[in-house]
Amino acid sequence: MKLLDKNELTGRENMVMKCVWDHEGDISAVEIQRALKEQFGIDFERSTITTFILHLREKGYLDSYKKGQIYYYRALVEEDRYVKKQTKKFADFWFKGSVSALLGALTGDDSEELSEEKMDKIRKIIDDID
């Protein structure tokens, strides 16, 4: 069983990427530092953030460019695509790929199959998304 591929993000790298994805436009290390503190209550030194950024660039998640004296970063991987991939991996690992079992866990239904009432609630939630 393959536990972790070389491009898998750590928890902290996920937080950095979330800050990048949530920011409108490209983002500097100082802005990432500020966003991490505001969104997650984490106050990293700039050198630590630079290390995370370096790893994210090596893994193909970020691109960078220099404007004046400041480096800016942009996501190379779309958040939506990443979330879908991670959700599928989660469902495959914990629920043997069963969407029904995953939805059951999310709705608090411990039974093997979702009740018709739960399915109706899920359909309503999905319909309200659009």
Backbone torsions as a table, in degrees:
resi	resn	phi	psi	omega
1	MET	NA	130.6	178.1
2	LYS	-85.3	115.4	-176.8
3	LEU	-84.7	-41.6	-173.7
4	LEU	-148.4	127.5	174.3
5	ASP	-92.4	165.4	-172.9
6	LYS	-66.0	-18.6	179.5
7	ASN	-99.2	4.2	178.0
8	GLU	-65.9	137.5	-179.3
9	LEU	-87.1	144.8	172.6
10	THR	-79.2	170.4	177.6
11	GLY	-57.8	-44.2	-179.6
12	ARG	-68.8	-37.4	176.9
13	GLU	-64.9	-36.2	174.8
14	ASN	-60.2	-41.9	179.2
15	MET	-63.1	-43.2	178.3
16	VAL	-62.3	-45.6	179.7
17	MET	-63.6	-38.0	177.9
18	LYS	-60.7	-40.2	177.1
19	CYS	-64.4	-40.7	178.3
20	VAL	-64.4	-47.4	-178.8
21	TRP	-63.9	-37.6	-177.1
22	ASP	-75.7	-20.6	-177.6
23	HIS	-78.8	138.0	176.7
24	GLU	-80.8	114.6	-179.3
25	GLY	86.8	-172.9	-178.9
26	ASP	-70.9	158.8	-171.1
27	ILE	-135.6	143.7	177.8
28	SER	-93.9	168.4	179.2
29	ALA	-62.6	-37.8	179.2
30	VAL	-64.1	-40.0	178.4
31	GLU	-68.6	-36.3	175.4
32	ILE	-63.5	-43.8	179.2
33	GLN	-58.5	-45.5	179.2
34	ARG	-64.9	-43.9	-179.1
35	ALA	-64.5	-39.7	178.2
36	LEU	-60.6	-40.7	179.8
37	LYS	-68.2	-43.8	-178.3
38	GLU	-69.6	-44.8	-174.4
39	GLN	-81.4	-36.4	-171.6
40	PHE	-122.9	-3.0	-179.8
41	GLY	69.1	24.4	-177.9
42	ILE	-108.7	127.6	-177.4
43	ASP	-113.1	84.1	179.4
44	PHE	-84.3	150.3	170.4
45	GLU	-67.8	154.1	-178.9
46	ARG	-60.8	-35.8	179.6
47	SER	-63.4	-34.9	177.6
48	THR	-67.3	-43.2	178.3
49	ILE	-63.4	-40.4	178.0
50	THR	-60.7	-38.3	177.4
51	THR	-64.9	-45.0	176.4
52	PHE	-58.8	-44.7	-179.8
53	ILE	-61.2	-43.7	178.3
54	LEU	-58.1	-46.6	179.3
55	HIS	-63.4	-40.7	179.8
56	LEU	-66.9	-33.7	175.2
57	ARG	-68.5	-43.5	179.6
58	GLU	-63.0	-33.4	-179.4
59	LYS	-83.3	-5.0	176.8
60	GLY	86.5	17.9	-179.7
61	TYR	-92.9	-26.3	-177.2
62	LEU	-127.5	150.6	170.2
63	ASP	-120.6	158.2	-179.3
64	SER	-139.4	158.8	172.5
65	TYR	-152.4	158.4	-178.6
66	LYS	-108.6	131.4	176.6
67	LYS	-126.8	109.9	-172.6
68	GLY	68.1	-125.5	179.7
69	GLN	-98.3	1.2	-171.7
70	ILE	-113.1	135.5	172.6
71	TYR	-89.3	138.8	176.6
72	TYR	-119.7	152.6	-175.7
73	TYR	-128.1	145.4	176.1
74	ARG	-137.2	148.3	-179.2
75	ALA	-72.9	135.6	173.2
76	LEU	-97.1	-15.6	179.2
77	VAL	-114.4	129.2	179.0
78	GLU	-71.5	139.6	-178.9
79	GLU	-57.5	-44.7	-178.4
80	ASP	-58.5	-45.0	179.5
81	ARG	-63.6	-42.0	179.9
82	TYR	-64.7	-45.3	-179.0
83	VAL	-62.4	-42.9	178.9
84	LYS	-60.8	-44.0	-179.7
85	LYS	-64.2	-43.8	-179.2
86	GLN	-67.5	-37.0	178.7
87	THR	-65.5	-41.7	177.9
88	LYS	-63.4	-44.0	178.5
89	LYS	-61.6	-40.1	178.7
90	PHE	-62.7	-48.0	-179.8
91	ALA	-63.9	-41.4	179.2
92	ASP	-62.9	-43.1	-176.4
93	PHE	-72.0	-51.2	-172.7
94	TRP	-88.1	-26.9	-173.4
95	PHE	-125.4	18.3	179.5
96	LYS	51.1	34.6	177.2
97	GLY	80.1	3.3	-177.1
98	SER	-81.6	109.4	177.6
99	VAL	-64.7	-36.8	178.9
100	SER	-60.3	-44.7	179.2
101	ALA	-66.6	-38.7	177.1
102	LEU	-62.5	-48.7	179.2
103	LEU	-63.6	-35.5	176.0
104	GLY	-61.0	-42.6	178.7
105	ALA	-65.2	-39.6	-179.4
106	LEU	-69.0	-29.4	-178.6
107	THR	-97.4	-2.6	179.3
108	GLY	80.7	16.1	-179.7
109	ASP	-94.5	113.3	-177.1
110	ASP	-85.6	-7.9	-177.5
111	SER	-70.8	160.4	-179.9
112	GLU	-61.8	-42.8	-179.7
113	GLU	-113.4	144.3	177.4
114	LEU	-74.1	140.4	177.1
115	SER	-68.8	159.6	179.0
116	GLU	-60.9	-36.4	178.9
117	GLU	-63.0	-44.6	177.8
118	LYS	-63.9	-41.6	179.2
119	MET	-61.8	-39.9	178.0
120	ASP	-63.1	-40.7	178.0
121	LYS	-63.7	-42.8	179.6
122	ILE	-64.5	-43.7	177.7
123	ARG	-59.5	-41.6	179.6
124	LYS	-63.9	-42.4	178.2
125	ILE	-61.8	-46.0	-179.7
126	ILE	-64.1	-42.7	178.7
127	ASP	-62.7	-35.3	-179.2
128	ASP	-73.9	-16.5	-179.8
129	ILE	-67.0	-40.2	-177.3
130	ASP	-74.1	NA	NA
